[in-house]
Amino acid sequence: MSKANPFTPHSPVHTGMFVGRYFEIEALDKSLIQAKNSNPTHLLILGERGIGKTSLLNLAQMFACGEFPWKDEKHNFLTVRISLDENICIADLALNLRRAIEREISKENPEIAWLKKSWEFLSRFEAAGVAYRKEESANNSSQLIQEFIYSLIDTIKSLKDPTFVGQKKDGLVILIDEADKASKNLNLGTFLKNLSEALISENQNNILFILSGLPNVRNVLIESHESSLRLFQELNLKPLSQEDTVNVIQRGLDKSEKESGIKILVDEQAKKLFFLYSEGYPHFVQQIGFSAFEVNDDQLINETDVDTGFFGKHGALEQIGQRYYVRSFYTDIATDLQREILTIMSEKWNNWVSREQIKKKFTGKEYSLNNGIRALIDKGIIIPRDGVKGQYRLQWASFAFWIGNHNREKHRS
């Protein structure tokens, strides 16, 4: 009997997505309750690539709109989701948000003339080109932010009136993915701070912002408005424990058994390797689970299955590398000398490496080594050791695996 692979490395929605995230889910639920009662604490989801930020945003979306209750508490917020990039200006943000709100409201009530009236200030931007929107956003930023804020206030008022939306809402939840990519011109921190103050003064504070991004999103907000971080509770996502990692794998296999009727076991050494190779990063767990499941030809996943699935051609390491590491190694790194630093460090896996150890094998000048290390730290590719000067490590052990494999393949060709 054929068996469908239960692991989903290409989707943020997967079996086991709740595992190891109890604290974060509790924080989401409490924030929604607070927003309903006009006293929101906005959320900032922080973490490295592959740690599960998007999965947590999906959970937030399901909780907020009432698709999935938590502890028997079913919320009823209008929930919209947008993503940022470096090209989005304040006019673009307003347009994208209005479209998202319009799309969600029209699912319940096709009559949305009131919404168009609330966002009338955007009419001059809809037919205009990108250049005009950027110019207006730069020249009239303060005015645009104020118009944007009062459009949101009018929207929240209407959402709580069943005359407009058919069913009274608890408020508005806005999910913003990839917030770390916000440009300085967007002034995200200033917008959020001014909006928060206006909502309080208008007694319409039934709104919750949930931002997600790489750790440098904190700097993005602070550079825009130094006190904007005070609006947020930070949820710093950490890797799963070994127990949680094995739990995710087991849930996938349980799902497979339910669908196919075939029970597949995992031996103890394989369980250790799932954690060792994934380092507890949820996306990596899914990819390694997927690859091990694919190569397994009996009803026991063992060490050989995990190794073959991880290191084999088109295996998990290659797939993870294409998604996470190729960009870091080639696009984000300016010079071959910086790549040489990473190659030297990868020999130590993701253990701490001293500057002196790197210097012994480095072929460039000393100033190139110093500049290279500084650039790699600034880009978040290597991590300096707290309290110890001149020691660094790679973010992921699997990055070290990938660098070694990649260099060997390059030399063969």
N, C-alpha and C positions, 0 to 999 in steps of 0.2 A: 504494500500500500504506500502511495506517495505521501510525502509530508510537506506541508507548507512551512516556510521559514517564519517563525514567530517574531524575529527580531527586526527592528525597523530603523536602521542607521540613517536613512534619508528623510525621516519624519520626526518632528519634535514631539509628536504624540506616540507614546509607546507603552507597552505593558510594563508596569513597574515605575511609571513616572512619579508616583507619589512616594516611593521608597526613599527614606533618608531626608525627607523634606517636611517633616512634621512641624518644626518650629516656623518655617517660612509660610506654610499653609495656615497655621494659627494666626500669624501676623496679617496675612491677607484678609482673613475672615474678620479679625478685630478692626482692621482699617475700614472695611466696608460698613460695619456696624457704626463706627464713628462718623463716617461720611453721611450715612443716612440721618444721623442725629446732629448734623451741621458742625461737627468738630473733627474734620479729617486730619489724619497724619499721612501725608503722601509717602509713597514707597519708592526706594531706589534699589533696584536689583543689580548687584555688581558681581562680576566674575570673569574668568578667562574664557577663551573660546572652548566650546565642548563641555562646559560645566553644567549646562541645563537652564540657561536664562530664558530661552525661548519657550521651553517646556513649562516653566513656571508662569510665564506670561499667558500661555494657553490655559493653565489652571485658573489664573486670575479672571480670565475672560469667561470661563464656564461658571465660576462661582458668582461673578458680578451680575450676569444676566439671568441667573436662576436655572441654568441648564444642569448644574450639579450642586446639590446642597452639602453643607459641611456641618456636622453635629445638629442636623435637623433645621438649620437656619437657611432658608431659601431667600436669596436677595432678588431684587427686581430693578436693577439699574439699566439705563441705556448705556451700552458698552461699545466703544469704538476703538479702533486700533490703527495707528499710522507708524511709518518708519521714517527716520531722518537720514539725510546724507549731506555732504558738504556743500551742495548746490542749493539747498532749500533756504529761502529767505522768509521773512515774516508773512508776506503776502501768500507765498506758496503754502506755508503751514496753515494759515487760515482757510485757504481754498481746500486743501486736503482734508482738514478737519470737518469743514462744512459738508463736503461730499460724503464723508464717512457717516456723519450724523444723519444726513438726508437718507442715505441708503438703509440705515437701521430703522429709522422711523417709518419709512415707506413700507416696510414689511408688515407693520401693524395698521398703519393709517395712510392710504395713498394721498389724502388731502394734506399737503404740506405747504400751502400758501403762506401760513404764518411764519414758517421757517425761512422762506425766501425773504420775507420782510425783515426778519431779525438780522439777516446777513446781507442786507442791501448794499452795504459799503463795498462789497466784493465785486459788484457788477462791472465796475470799470476794469477789473483785472481779468475777467473770464475770457474775453476775446483778445486780450493783449498778449504780447510775446514775453519771453523770459526776460529780455533786456529791460523792458518797461517795469516789470514786477520788481526786479532787483534794484533798479534806479529809484523807484518810489519807496521801496523798503529801506533803502539807505538814506534818502533825503527826508523822508517823513516817518521815520521809525516810531517816534513817540506817539504821533497821532494815530498811526495804524494800530499800535499796541492797544491804545485806549478804545478804538472802535472794535477791535477784536474782542477785548475783555467784555464790553457791554453787549456784544452779540452773544457771547457765552452766557452772560447773566440772564438775558432774555430767554435763551434756550432752556436754561435750568428752570426758570419760572414756569415755562410752558410744559415742561416734562412732568411737573408735579400737578398739572391741571388736566384731568381726564377729558375735558372739552376738546383739547388739542391732540392728545396722543391716544385716546381710546381707553388706555389703562394707565392709571397714575403710576409714575416711576419713583423709585427711591432717590434718584438723582442721576448724575452723569459720571461715568468712569472713562478716563482717557488713558489708553495704553500707548506708550511711545517706545518703540524698539530702536536699537542702535543709536541711542541718545548721545553716545560718545562721538558720533560723527557730526554733530551739530557745529555749524560754522560760527565764528565770532560774530559775524554780521547778524545772525539769527537772534542773538541776545536772549538765549533761552532762560537763563537764570533771572534776568530782569523781568521778562514777561511773566514767569511763574510767580515771582515775588509780588509784582504789581497786581496780578490777577487775584492772588490770595487776599491781599488787603482790600481790594474792591469787593470781593465776594462777602467778606465779613461785614463791610460797611453797608452792603445792600441786603444783608440777612439772607443770602442765597448760597450758603456754603456747603451745599449737598453735592460735592464734586470730589473725585479722587483721581489724582495723577499717579500712574505707576510707570516709572521710567526704568529702562533696562539698557545696560551697556558694559563695556570694558571698564576696568577700574579708573581710567583717566577721565571718565565722565564727571567725576568730582571736580577736577580742575576746570572742565568746560563750564560748569555751573558757577564756580567761585570766580572765574575770570569775568563772567558776565555780571554777577552780583555777589559780593562777598558774603552776604548773609542768606543766600538762597538755599544753601545746604540745610539750614535750620528747619526748613519745611518738611524734611524727609527723615523717615526711619530707614537706615541702610540695612539691606539684607545681603551680606557677603556670602555668596555661595561657595561652599567648600566641597572637595571630592567626597564621594561616598566611602564609608568604611568597608573593610573586607566583608563583614557580615552583610551589609546592605548590597554590595556588589553581587555576592552570591545569591542573595534574595531576588535581585532583578533577573539574573540568569534563570533561576528556578521558576519564577513567574512566567517567563517566556516559554519554558519547557512544559509547564502546566497548561498553558494556553494551547500549545501544539498537541498535547495529549488529548485535550478536550475536543479539538477539531479533527484529529486523525485517528484517535484511538490507540496510538502508539506511545508507550511510556519510554522516555529516554532519561537515563540516569547520568550523573556527573561524578567522576571519582574525585578524591580529596586533592590530588596533585593538580588536576585540571582546575579545580576551584581556586587554588592558590595562584595559578597562572592567569586566570581571568582578572584577578585583582592586580597582580604584578604588572601585567601588560597594559591594563586600562588605567591604572593609578586612581581608579574610582571616578574617572570622568564619565558622566552618563552617556555621552555620545560614543565614546570609545568602547564602553561596555556593550552597547548595542552593535557596533561594527564588529567587535571581536566575537561576540556571541553569534552574530549572523555568519561570519566566516567559518567558525568552528562547526556550526550546525551544517553548513554546506558540505564540508569535507567528511563529516561523520557518516559512516555507512553501516553502522549497527545500532544498538540501543544503549551504548555507553560512550559518553564523551570523555576521552582521556587526555593525558598530557600530549600525546602525538597529534590528536585532532586540534588542540588549541595551538600548538606550535606550527603545524602545517597551515592552519587557517590564518595565523598571524604573519608568518614569514613567507608563505608561498606566493607564487605569481598571482597578481591581482588580489592578493590577500589583504587582511585588515591593515597592516602597516602601510602598504602602498595606498590604500584608499584613504586612510587618515592623513597620510602625507600629502596627497593631492588636494585634500580639502583644507588642511590647516598649515602645512609646513612649506609647500612650494613657494607660496607668496612671501612668507617670512624669510626664506632662504635667498630668494632672488629679487623680488620686487621691493621688499622693505629694507633690504641691505644694499648699501651703495657700492661696496668695493669687494674685490676678491680677498683682500686682507682681513676684512671683517668675517667673511665666510671661513677663512683659515682659523680665526680665533674660535669660531663655533666648532669646527672640525676637531681642533685640539681638545676643547672642553668635552666633546662628545665621547672621547676615549674614556672619560671618567663617568660615563652615563650621566645621571643628573646629580652626582655627588658634588660637594663643594670643591672648587679648584682655585688655587691661589694665583695671583698675578705672576709670581715668580715661576710657577709651573708652566704657565702659558708662555712666558717669555723664553724659556729654554728651547721651545720648539718653533717659536714664531720666526718667520723669515724676514719680516719687515723691520723698519726702524722703530725705536722706542716711542717716538711721538705718535706713530701710526697705531701702535698697540694701545697707548693711552686714549687716543681719540676714538679708536674702534670700540674699546670697552665702554667708554662713556656713551657712544651712540647706541650700542646694543642695550644698555641699561635704559636709556631714554625711550627706546622703542618697546620696552617691556619684553625683549627676547631673552635676555639673561637677567638674573635676580641677584642683587648684592646681598651679602649676609649681614643681618642686623647686628650691630655691636662689634663687628670684626672687619677691619679695614683690609681691602685687597683680596677678598674671597667672593666667588661668584658661582652660580650654577645655572643650568638650563631650566626653563620653565617645566618641561615635560621630559621624563625618561624616554618616552617613545620618540621624542624629537631626536634624541641621541641615537636610538636604533635606526631611525629613518636616515639621518645624515650618513651613518656608516654604510648602510645598504645602498644609498643613493650614490655615494662616492665609489663604491665597488662596482656598481653597474656602469657608471660613467667611464671608469678605467677599462672595463671589459669592451665597451664599444669604442 
